[in-house]
Amino acid sequence: MLIIYGAYTPSQKAEIQKIVCIKFKPGTPTTDVERHMNEFAQLRREIPQMVAYSGGKTLSVVGKSEYDAMHYLTFRTEDDITTFQNHPKYQAFVKENQAIWEKELVIDANIQK
């Protein structure tokens, strides 16, 4: 079963995408993972530069997934990504959750039209 923590259709033209993959440390309690997922989804409501968000726990369709969770964000511009990354709400989220992350993969890219 896949739980989607947020799914928003952009009401504004999105040009840039950000993918954030998280591997949680072994033994991370399920409650901490759920808190992480819900708090990340909540950022969409708190940071206006993010025009869309969806995320979920990864599936192991072929072999074991290297990451446990994936967050997919869209923005209008590269400046909006910078604003998001420096936003106090995102910085607080990272500070509060980073201790349960084993590793993180972040990819920014243009949205191909």
C-alpha positions in Angstrom: 0.0 0.0 0.0 1.2 3.5 -0.9 0.3 6.4 1.4 0.4 9.7 -0.4 1.1 12.5 2.1 0.1 15.3 -0.2 -1.0 15.7 -3.8 -1.5 19.1 -5.3 -2.0 20.2 -8.8 -0.1 23.4 -9.4 -2.3 26.4 -9.9 0.7 28.3 -11.1 3.0 27.4 -13.9 5.7 25.2 -12.6 9.1 25.2 -14.3 11.5 23.6 -11.7 11.2 20.3 -9.8 13.0 19.1 -6.7 13.2 15.5 -5.6 14.3 14.7 -2.0 14.9 11.1 -1.1 15.5 10.1 2.5 16.9 6.9 4.0 16.0 6.6 7.6 18.5 5.3 10.2 18.0 1.6 11.1 15.6 1.3 14.0 13.9 4.6 13.5 10.4 4.4 15.1 7.4 4.4 12.8 6.0 7.3 14.7 9.1 9.4 13.8 8.8 8.4 10.1 5.1 9.4 10.1 6.0 12.7 11.8 8.7 13.4 9.1 6.2 12.6 6.3 3.4 14.7 7.7 5.6 17.7 8.5 7.2 17.7 5.1 3.8 17.7 3.5 2.7 20.5 5.7 5.5 22.7 4.3 3.4 23.1 1.1 0.9 25.1 3.2 3.6 27.2 4.9 6.0 28.1 2.1 4.3 29.8 -0.8 7.1 29.3 -3.3 6.3 25.6 -3.4 3.5 25.4 -5.9 3.0 21.6 -5.7 4.0 18.7 -3.5 3.5 15.0 -3.4 5.4 12.4 -1.5 5.3 8.9 -0.1 7.2 5.9 1.2 9.2 4.1 -1.5 8.1 0.7 -2.9 10.4 -2.2 -3.5 9.0 -3.3 -6.8 12.4 -4.6 -8.1 14.8 -5.4 -5.3 15.2 -3.3 -2.2 14.9 0.5 -2.5 17.9 2.5 -1.5 15.7 5.2 0.1 12.7 4.9 2.3 10.8 8.1 1.4 10.5 10.4 -1.6 9.3 14.0 -1.7 8.5 15.6 -5.1 8.2 19.4 -5.1 7.6 21.9 -7.9 8.5 25.6 -8.1 8.2 28.4 -10.6 11.8 29.5 -10.6 15.3 28.6 -9.3 15.0 31.6 -7.0 11.9 30.0 -5.5 13.9 26.9 -4.7 16.6 29.0 -3.0 13.9 30.8 -1.0 12.4 27.4 0.0 15.7 26.0 1.1 16.5 29.1 3.2 13.0 29.4 4.6 12.9 29.3 8.5 10.1 26.6 8.4 12.2 24.3 6.1 15.3 25.0 8.1 13.4 24.0 11.3 12.1 20.9 9.6 15.6 19.8 8.7 17.0 20.5 12.2 14.1 18.6 13.8 14.3 15.6 11.5 17.9 15.2 10.3 18.9 13.1 13.3 16.8 10.2 12.0 18.2 10.4 8.4 21.0 8.0 7.4 21.3 9.8 4.1 19.6 12.2 1.8 19.6 12.6 -2.0 18.4 15.9 -3.5 18.0 16.5 -7.3 16.8 19.8 -8.9 15.8 19.8 -12.5 13.9 21.7 -15.2 10.4 20.3 -16.0 10.5 19.1 -19.6 7.5 20.3 -21.5 
